[in-house]
Amino acid sequence: METAQGKPPVETIRRIVAQRVADRDVRTVAREIGISPEVLRAFVAGSTPWGRTVNRLREWYQAQKSERPRTEIGSPPLGSLTMDVLRAAVHRAIEEHSLRAVASQVGLSPAGLRLVITREASPYSGTLRKLRDWYLREAGRRTPGDEATIRAAIDLLLGELPAGERGRTAQEMMDALRHGYQRAEIQPPAWFAKFPE
């Protein structure tokens, strides 16, 4: 969406910049745009920038738009993990530890992680991938029997395969696991029964 003069609205740029900061960090994005980190922080927080800063922000925005197609805000997560599940897991982890500690584990800045968990829109695909990887690492340590986590891990493993191959390969994986449990003569975990033969 652009104004009558063909310039993108400042709020549109603010939204994209905020997601970029969540994806990377303030210093990196400030360097890309050509403004100071302090000015960028103030802009993301809602301040109205001066004319020169607005021009730099618009130039950066136009370059991003024409640079390459990119998964924008609002793109759905791939696989079984929804943003609601990821946000809930992040909230729990922050209650146990701290925002700074969890952001470090995820690979985002604290401000970036705060943006991700307080906004309703989906983050960029790079941020989403970091959240999903963090969730699977953490869930593997905490709740290895959680069905949603198992499905998400399988989705992650099959993610590079063409759509037509995923179902068959998933079935082959489950068959191999089933045989492994039988050979070991142990009962499969409870989640295993929820996957069809």
N, C-alpha and C positions, 0 to 999 in steps of 0.2 A: 504494500500500500504506500502511495506517495502523495504528497500534497499537490495542490494545483500548480505550483511552480516546478513540479517534477523532483522535489527533494523529499527524501524519506523523513517521516516524523521522528522527532527526538526520542519519543517513547519506544518506537520500534527499534531504534538503534540501541537504546538502553537495555531493552530485553535481550537482544542478540549479544551485546557486550557482556551482560551479566552471565549469560550461559557460557560464553567464551572464557570468562574469568573462572567459572566453576569447573570448566574443562581443563584449564591450565592453571595460571595464577596471575595475580594482579601485576607483578613486575613484568612478566613476559608479554602480557597483553598491552600494558602501557607502552612498552618498547615498540611493539608492532604498530601501535597507533601514532606514537610520537608525542606522547604527553607524559607527565609525571605520574607515578603510582598514586600519589596523594590526590591529584585531580581526578584520576580514574575512579578511585574509591568513592570520592564525593559524588561523582556522576552516577555511579551504580546505586549509591544510597538515595539518589533522588534530587540532587542539586541541579540547578540550571547552569549550563556551562556558558562561558564567554564565546564571542563570535569566532575567534581563531580556533578554539577547542572544538566548537561545533563543526567547523569546516574540516578539521582533521578527522573527527569521528565519522562525518559523512563520506569522506574520501576512503577511509578504511572500510566502512560498510559497503560502499560500491565495489571496492576491490574484492571483498569477500563474496559478494553476490555473483560477480562475474568470474571469480577464480575457478570454482568447481562446484558441481552439485554436491550437496552435503545433507545428511540427515538433520533436519531442522527440529526446533522445538515442537513437541506434539507427536513425534514419531513413537510408535508403540514399541515396548521392549520385545526382543526376540526371545522365543522359548517360553518356558513355564513361569518365570518370575515376573510378577507385575511390579510396577512402581510402588504400589501400596505395600507389598511384601518387603521390598527393599527398604522403603522408608521406615517401616515398623522395626525392621532389624537394626537399622542405623540408630533409631531413637533408643532402643533397648541398650545397644552398645554404648551410646553416649551416657546413659544413666549409670551404667556400670563403671565406665572409665571417664572420658572427657571428650569434648568436641575435638580438641587438638589431637588427642591420641588416636581417635577413630579416623580423623582426616588423614593422619599420617599412614595408618594401615591401608586406607582406601587408595591413597596416592593423590589426594586433592588438598587444596589449601583449606584451613578451617572456614574461611569466608565462603569458599566455593561449595563446601559440603553443606553449610547452613542454607545457601541458596537452593541447593538440590532438595533438601528435606522440607523447605517451607513453601516452595512453589508447586502449583498444581500441574504445570506443564511437564512433559518428559524432557530430560536433559539430552544433550548431544549424544551420539552413539558412542564416542570415546569415553565419556563420563559414565554412561550406562554400562559399558563393558567393565570399567574399573569397579563399579558397584557390584556387578554380578560376580566378578572374580573374587572380590573381597567376601561377598556373601557365601560363596561356595567354600572358600578357605575356612571361614569362621564356622559355618554350619557343619563342615566336616569334623571340626574339633568338638562341637557342642552337641549337635543332634544328628548323628549319622543315619538315623532311621526315619527322618522326615521325608514323606513322599514327595512334596514339592521340591525339596532340595535334590533328591535323587533324579527326578524328572528334568530339573534344570541342568544337572551335571550331564545327563545323557544328551540333552539338547545341545549343550556346549561341545561335547565330543563329536556329535554328528553335524555340527553347524556348517562345515565346509562341503558336505556332500550335496549333490543335486537332490531336489525334493523327492524324486522317484526312488532314490536309493535309501533314504533315511529310514523309512518304515522297515524295509527288509533287513538293513544292517542292525537296527535296534532289536529286531526279533532274534537275529543271530547272536547278538551280545547277551540277550536274556537267556537264550538256550545254553550258551557257554557257561554262564553263571549257574544255571540250574544244574548242569552236569557237574560243575565244580563242587557244589554243595552236596550232591548225591555221592560223589566219589569220597568226599571227606566225611560222609555219613553224619552230617549235622543239619539241623533245621534251618532253612533260609530265614532271614529276618522278616518281620511282619509286613513291611512295605512290598516285599517281593510278590505276595499273593495278589496285590492290586494290579500287577502288570499281566496282560493276557498272554497265554501260551501261543 
